[in-house]
């Protein structure tokens, strides 16, 4: 497909988005994701969003099991309430290591594991470009500027999810897919695909014995009626 033709497709796709419809910035509740790479189930991710009186808290737990390797990462982010939703503090830990907490000194710098709040606010406008500076969760150092590129409704997936690509040094490092309500449904990090799952048991699958102890048996909110995972 030529670049001009692709541009026309993106413009037509963008027209399918109702700009008068304001999606919820963050759905409260628990989201599970199953991690697969080259058709192998290698991990699971859980995201919990809690709406407080004047802020939002997002907790992430991400675990991988490949052969003898088992790794886990956890992060918590506090945000101011919408519409600005600026992160105020961020805590990150690897495995059983001591957590490190950062206070927000520059709201244009985004923690590497805290990109979710930025993704859900990227406009569904094909070609829209957002520069981001990423904070390394482990060292506190800032990386070079990356870019989020709003692509369009992706017919290669199901035509109902909007794709956003992340570029660094001119190379695509990740891709994200959001539904019409800006819920994150799928992401691809260098070939590791994270797809929304309807439950803890589906996300864990055959890794329940290996990784299940990292995830509590808490009640899960029902998925929306229009979810393709129902």
N, C-alpha and C positions, 0 to 999 in steps of 0.2 A: 504494500500500500504506500503510495507516495505521501510526502509530507503535507502537500496541499489537501489531498483527500482526507488524510487523518485529521487535519485541522477542521475540515468541514464536518466530519463525523463528530468530533468533540463539541463543536458549536451546536449541532442538532441535539446531541445528548444533553448539553447544558440547558437547552430550552425545555427539557422534560422536568426540570426541577422547579417546583413552585416556590418562587422567592418570597411570596407572601406568607408562607408557612414557616413558623418559627419552631424549630425542633427543641425538645428539652435538652439543655446543655449536658446534663449528666443524669442517667437513670439510676435511681437508688436501688440497691440490692446487690446480689452476687452473680457474677458471670464466670463461667468455666470455659477454658479453652484446651483443646487437645493438640499436642505438638507432634508433628510427623515430619520425617525426612527420608526421601527416597523410599516411600511406602512402608517405612518402619515407624512404629509408635515409640517416641523417645522421651516424651515428657508431658507436663500438664501445667496450666497456669490458672490461678484464681484471682479475680479482682472483686473487691468489696467497696461499694460506694455508700457512704453514710451522709445524710443531710443533717447538719447541726443547725442551731438557731441562726447563726450568722456566718456559717462557713460550710465547707464540704471536706470530707476526709476520704481519701482513696488509699486502700491497702492492697498491695500486690504480693503474691507468692508465686514463684516460678521455680520449677524443679525439673531436672533432666536425669535420665538414667541410660547410659550407653555402655554396654558391657560391664566392666568392673567400676566404671566411673559413675558416681552419684553426686550431683551438685545441686545446691538450692540457693536462691536469692530472694530476699524480701525487701520491700520498700513501702514507706508510708509517706503520703503527701497531704499537706493541709493547704486548702485554697480559700480565698475570700469568696463570698457568695457572688452569684451572677449579678449583673451581666459581665463584669470584668474577669472574674475567676482567676485572679493572680495567685501564684503559689507563694506561700509565706514561709513554710519550713518543709524539710525533706529528710527522712531517715532511711539509711540503706545498710544492709548487712549481707554478708556472704557466708553461707553455711552456719556454723556455730560461732562465727567471729563476732566481736563486739560491734554493735551498730554505731554508725557515724551519722551525726545530725548536722545539717547545714541550714542556716537561716538565709532567707532571700535578701541578698544585697543588691541584686540587679535582676528585675523581673524579665529581662530579655534573654537571660541565660536559663536554659532548661535542663534539669537533671536527665541523664540518659535514659533512666527507667521511668521518667515522668512525662513522656511525650504524649500520653493518652489525652490529657486535658487540652493540649494544643491541637491534636488531630481533629477532635470533635468540633472545633471552632473554625476549621479551614473552610472557606466558602466553596460551595459546589459551583464553581465557575471555571470552566476548562481554560487552562493556561495560567490560572492564578498562581503566583509564586510567593512563598513566604520564607524569608531567611531566618534561620534559627542558630543560636550558639549553644552548644551542648556542654553541660557540666559532667565531668567524669565522676561517677558516684564513689569510686574507690579512692581517688587522690584529691578531689576537689579542684583539679586543674580544668581549665576550659579548652575545648578542642576548637579546631578551625570551624568556620561557618559552614553549615549544611543548608540545604534548601528542601522545602516541601513543595511539590508541584501537584496542583489539582488537575487530574487528568480527564475524568469523565465516567459515565456509566459504562462499565466494562462488560461488553458482550461475550468476552472470552470466559467469564465466570458465569453469570446468569442474567446480565443486563439490568439487574435491580440493585446492584451495589456500585457505589462511586469509588473510583480508585485514586489514591494519593501516593505518589512516589517520593522517596527520600533520596536525595543525591548528596554525595560528598566527594570533593575533588573531581567533579565531573562524571563520577560513576554512580549508578544506582545501587544503593546499599540495602534498601528495603522498599516494600510496597504494602499498602494498607487498603482495605476495602470497608466502606461504611454503608449502612442501609439508609433509606430516605429520612429516617429520624436521627441520623448521625450516630447510630450505635456501631461500634467496631465489630465486624463479623469475621474478619480474616486478615492475617498479616503474613508476610513472607520475608524472613531475614536470611538472606544468602542461602535460600533453598530449604530452610526450616519453616514449615508452614504451621501457623497457629490458627485453628478454626474454632469458632464458637460451638460449644457443646450444650445439650439440654440439661445435663446433670453432672454431678460429681462422679457417679459411677461410669458414665460414658467417657468423661475426660480422662479418668484414671485407667479404665479398661484393664489390660493385662499387667499394668504397672501398680495395681492396688497394693500388692504385698510389698513392693519395693519402695513406693513413694507415699502410700496412704497415710502413714503416720505423720506426714508433714501438713496434712489438711484435716481440719476438724470436721466432725459430722454435724454441721449446723444446718438448720432448715434453709431451704432455698426458695426464693420467690419464683412464681410461675413465669415462663417466658411469655412475651406478648403473643396475642392470637395470630398475628401476621408473620411470626417467626418461621423461617423455613426449616428450623430444627425441631419443630413440634411434631 
